Amino acid sequence: MTCITMPTIFNSSLYNELQVVPDKLLAQYILDIKEIRGKLKNKFPLLHLSILPTNVMREAFIYGNLIPAKNLLEFGEDIVIENNIALPIFAIIKVDYQTKGIKVYDCCRRIQWSHIEPEIRHCMRGDNGLICTHHESDMKGDNGVFEVLESAWRLFIEYCKYDRVGKFDLKCHEHGFRGNYGK
C-alpha cells in the first residue's frame, strides 16, 4: 500500500521540493509531462503522475507503488500489494530532468539503510528517503524519467536480496565512503 496520498503531500516537506516552473519553460514542460504520462502507465502501472492545482505551476511528480509492468504481470497486483513487493515512491520531475534526472524518494522508508554496508548505500544524506539512483553524467536527454525509475527499482530489489542473504551484486557507481556519501 502506498504510504503517501495527495493530502499528505501538501503537509510534507516534499511539497517544498516542488519548484515553480519558469514561464519561459512552461509550454515545453507541459508537453513533456503529457508524453511522460502517456508512457508511464505502460511501464509502471501502479504509479500516478500529477501536478498540484496551485496558482503558479509547480513541477510535476509521480507517486505510487514502483514495480515494472512485467513484474506486476508475473506476480499479480493482489500479491504485489499484500506482500509489499513494490516500492512506494514519490518522485519529482524537475524542469531540467532531461539533463539531471528525477528525484526518487522511498516515501515509506522500505529500504532499511541501517542494514546495508556504507560502501553500497545509495541514499543521500539526511532522513528524507531520497535514493541516489544516478549521476547527472548518466543522463542522455530522454532517459531522465524511466531510466531513473528502473534504477530505483533495481536498487530496491538488490537491497531486499541483500537484507535476506547479505550479498550485493548490482554493478553501479561506487557509493558510501568511496563514493559521494563520504564527501
C-alpha positions as CSV (number, residue, x, y, z in Angstrom):
1,M,0.0,0.0,0.0
2,T,1.3,3.5,-0.8
3,C,2.1,5.5,2.3
4,I,1.8,8.8,0.6
5,T,-1.5,10.4,-0.5
6,M,-2.4,13.7,-2.1
7,P,-3.3,15.4,1.3
8,T,-0.1,14.3,2.9
9,I,1.9,15.8,0.0
10,F,0.6,19.3,0.9
11,N,1.5,18.8,4.5
12,S,5.0,17.4,4.0
13,S,8.5,18.7,3.3
14,L,8.2,17.1,-0.1
15,Y,5.8,19.9,-1.2
16,N,8.6,22.4,-0.7
17,E,10.8,20.4,-3.1
18,L,8.4,21.2,-5.9
19,Q,9.8,24.2,-7.6
20,V,7.9,26.8,-9.7
21,V,8.2,26.1,-13.4
22,P,9.6,29.3,-15.1
23,D,7.2,30.9,-17.6
24,K,9.7,30.6,-20.5
25,L,9.9,26.8,-20.0
26,L,6.2,26.2,-19.2
27,A,4.8,25.2,-22.6
28,Q,7.6,22.7,-23.3
29,Y,7.4,21.2,-19.8
30,I,3.7,20.7,-20.1
31,L,4.2,18.8,-23.5
32,D,6.9,16.7,-21.9
33,I,4.7,15.8,-18.9
34,K,1.9,14.8,-21.2
35,E,4.3,12.5,-23.1
36,I,5.6,11.0,-19.9
37,R,2.1,10.4,-18.6
38,G,1.2,8.5,-21.7
39,K,4.2,6.1,-21.3
40,L,4.1,5.8,-17.5
41,K,1.0,3.5,-17.2
42,N,2.5,1.1,-19.7
43,K,5.9,0.9,-18.0
44,F,4.8,1.2,-14.3
45,P,1.0,0.6,-14.0
46,L,0.8,1.4,-10.2
47,L,2.4,4.8,-10.5
48,H,0.5,8.1,-11.0
49,L,1.7,11.4,-12.4
50,S,0.2,14.6,-11.1
51,I,0.5,18.3,-11.0
52,L,-0.9,20.2,-8.0
53,P,-3.6,22.7,-8.6
54,T,-1.8,25.8,-7.5
55,N,-1.9,29.5,-8.7
56,V,1.6,29.1,-10.2
57,M,2.6,25.8,-11.9
58,R,5.0,23.7,-9.8
59,E,6.9,20.7,-11.0
60,A,5.0,17.5,-11.7
61,F,5.5,14.5,-9.5
62,I,5.0,10.7,-9.6
63,Y,3.7,8.7,-6.7
64,G,2.5,5.2,-6.0
65,N,4.0,1.7,-6.0
66,L,7.1,1.3,-8.1
67,I,7.1,-2.0,-10.0
68,P,7.6,-2.6,-13.7
69,A,4.7,-3.9,-15.7
70,K,6.4,-7.2,-16.5
71,N,6.9,-7.9,-12.8
72,L,3.3,-6.9,-11.9
73,L,2.0,-9.3,-14.6
74,E,4.3,-12.0,-13.2
75,F,3.1,-11.8,-9.6
76,G,-0.4,-10.2,-10.0
77,E,-1.4,-6.9,-8.3
78,D,-3.0,-8.5,-5.3
79,I,0.2,-10.5,-4.5
80,V,2.3,-7.4,-5.0
81,I,0.3,-5.2,-2.7
82,E,-0.3,-7.9,0.0
83,N,3.4,-8.9,0.1
84,N,5.0,-5.4,-0.2
85,I,6.8,-6.4,-3.4
86,A,6.6,-2.9,-4.8
87,L,8.4,0.2,-3.5
88,P,6.2,3.1,-2.5
89,I,7.8,6.2,-4.0
90,F,7.4,9.9,-4.5
91,A,9.4,11.3,-7.5
92,I,9.8,14.9,-8.6
93,I,10.1,15.6,-12.3
94,K,12.5,18.6,-12.2
95,V,12.3,21.1,-15.0
96,D,15.8,20.0,-16.1
97,Y,15.0,16.3,-15.7
98,Q,16.5,15.5,-19.2
99,T,20.0,16.5,-18.0
100,K,19.7,16.0,-14.3
101,G,17.2,13.2,-13.9
102,I,14.3,13.0,-11.4
103,K,14.5,12.7,-7.7
104,V,13.1,9.5,-6.3
105,Y,12.1,9.2,-2.6
106,D,11.4,6.0,-0.7
107,C,8.4,7.6,0.9
108,C,7.6,4.7,3.3
109,R,11.2,4.0,4.3
110,R,11.0,0.5,3.0
111,I,14.8,0.3,2.3
112,Q,16.5,-0.4,5.7
113,W,19.6,1.6,5.2
114,S,21.0,0.7,8.6
115,H,21.2,-3.0,7.4
116,I,23.3,-2.0,4.5
117,E,27.1,-1.6,4.5
118,P,28.0,2.1,4.0
119,E,30.0,1.4,0.8
120,I,26.9,0.2,-1.1
121,R,24.3,2.6,0.4
122,H,22.7,4.6,-2.4
123,C,21.0,7.1,-0.3
124,M,21.5,10.8,0.1
125,R,22.5,12.2,3.5
126,G,19.6,13.1,5.8
127,D,16.5,11.2,6.6
128,N,14.2,12.3,3.8
129,G,14.2,9.0,1.9
130,L,16.0,10.3,-1.2
131,I,17.6,7.4,-3.2
132,C,20.7,8.1,-5.2
133,T,19.7,6.5,-8.5
134,H,22.1,8.0,-10.9
135,H,24.9,10.5,-11.6
136,E,24.0,13.5,-13.7
137,S,26.6,12.4,-16.2
138,D,24.5,9.3,-16.9
139,M,21.6,11.4,-18.3
140,K,21.3,11.2,-22.1
141,G,18.4,13.5,-23.0
142,D,15.3,11.4,-22.9
143,N,16.1,8.9,-20.1
144,G,15.7,11.3,-17.2
145,V,12.5,9.6,-16.0
146,F,12.1,6.0,-17.0
147,E,15.8,5.1,-16.6
148,V,15.9,6.6,-13.2
149,L,12.7,4.7,-12.1
150,E,14.2,1.5,-13.4
151,S,17.4,2.3,-11.4
152,A,15.4,2.8,-8.3
153,W,13.6,-0.5,-8.9
154,R,16.8,-2.4,-9.4
155,L,18.3,-0.9,-6.2
156,F,15.2,-1.8,-4.2
157,I,15.3,-5.4,-5.4
158,E,19.0,-5.7,-4.8
159,Y,18.7,-4.2,-1.2
160,C,15.8,-6.7,-0.5
161,K,18.1,-9.5,-1.6
162,Y,21.0,-8.0,0.5
163,D,18.8,-7.9,3.5
164,R,17.9,-11.6,3.1
165,V,21.3,-13.1,2.0
166,G,23.9,-10.4,2.6
167,K,25.1,-10.2,-1.0
168,F,25.0,-7.2,-3.3
169,D,25.6,-8.0,-6.9
170,L,24.4,-4.9,-8.7
171,K,27.1,-3.2,-10.8
172,C,26.8,0.5,-10.2
173,H,28.8,3.6,-9.3
174,E,30.7,3.5,-6.1
175,H,29.0,4.9,-3.1
176,G,29.3,5.0,0.6
177,F,32.7,6.3,1.8
178,R,34.4,5.5,-1.6
179,G,31.7,7.4,-3.5
180,N,29.6,10.5,-2.8
181,Y,28.3,9.6,0.6
182,G,31.6,10.1,2.4
183,K,32.3,13.5,0.8
